[in-house]
Amino acid sequence: MQIDGWGGFVLKEKFKLIKLALKDWHVANAQNLSSKIESLKVRLSALDSKGEEQDLTDTELEELAG
């Protein structure tokens, strides 16, 4: 996007665009962070328990390693 005008105006408009992009990123990547962490803890615990009882598949080992 091309913004025309004097330097201060261009800078202000670019900051607005950056702010909007950061808000969109935050919504996409940081919402429900606590629930995402909790689900990962549950999955890690399940893989750990399964690993104690039987051999894990290569995919499960990669998932466990992170």
C-alpha positions in Angstrom: 0.0 0.0 0.0 1.4 3.4 -1.0 0.8 6.3 1.4 1.4 9.8 0.1 1.9 12.9 2.1 4.4 14.6 4.3 6.8 12.5 6.4 4.9 12.7 9.7 1.6 11.7 8.1 3.1 8.8 6.2 4.7 7.5 9.5 1.5 7.9 11.4 -0.5 5.9 8.7 2.2 3.2 8.6 1.9 2.8 12.4 -1.8 2.5 12.0 -1.3 -0.4 9.5 1.2 -2.1 11.8 -1.2 -1.8 14.7 -4.0 -3.4 12.7 -1.7 -6.2 11.6 -0.6 -6.8 15.2 -4.2 -7.0 16.4 -5.0 -9.5 13.7 -2.0 -11.6 14.7 -2.9 -11.4 18.3 -6.4 -12.7 17.7 -5.1 -15.5 15.5 -2.2 -16.6 17.8 -2.8 -15.6 21.4 -6.5 -16.1 22.1 -7.3 -19.0 24.5 -3.7 -19.4 25.2 -4.4 -20.9 28.6 -6.7 -23.5 27.1 -4.1 -24.4 24.4 -1.5 -24.8 27.2 -3.8 -27.0 29.2 -4.6 -29.2 26.2 -0.9 -29.6 25.4 -0.3 -30.7 29.1 -3.0 -33.3 28.8 -1.6 -34.6 25.5 1.9 -34.7 27.0 0.6 -36.6 30.0 -1.2 -39.1 27.8 1.9 -39.7 25.7 4.0 -40.1 28.9 1.6 -42.7 30.3 1.4 -44.6 27.0 5.2 -44.6 26.8 5.5 -46.2 30.1 3.1 -49.0 29.1 4.2 -49.6 25.5 6.5 -48.4 22.8 5.6 -45.1 21.1 5.4 -44.7 17.4 7.9 -42.4 15.6 5.2 -39.7 15.2 4.4 -39.9 18.9 8.1 -39.6 19.8 8.5 -36.5 17.7 5.4 -35.0 19.2 6.7 -35.8 22.7 10.1 -34.3 21.9 8.3 -31.1 20.9 
